[in-house]
């Protein structure tokens, strides 16, 4: 299953209200969890032992939103200042597949990062962090 932005509803649920994002440039998910192998120094075993690293770090969702409204910026500023929890979602309109970040926080103060004449200067970077990330694929 491949998610295509033109086929997805993207937004947040905050204080019981859904806020859908109209113009999203991309959604980047950074998951720090990695399965690794190790073995003893004597190398007497060819399979090794499996362990997972990165489980103490949150999953990050990075979302550049183009031409964010002042009202939505106010919602983000309030959520950031109060360290509130919210749910971020990406749902495919085609089949209902989804990526979710439940009980997430805003990890940065949403702000315009570039000031110039390019299209990227309309982006406001929003970053969410959560330990409750999920992905559901439907056929």
Buried (B, 14 or more C-beta within 10 A) or exposed (E): EEBEEEEBEBBBBBEEEEBEBEEBBEBEBEEEEEEEEEEEEEEEEEEEEEEEEEEEEBBBBBBBBBEBEEEBBEBBBEBBEEEBBBBBBBBBEEEEBBBBBBEBBBBBEBEEEEEEEEEEEBBBBBBBBBEEBEEEEEE
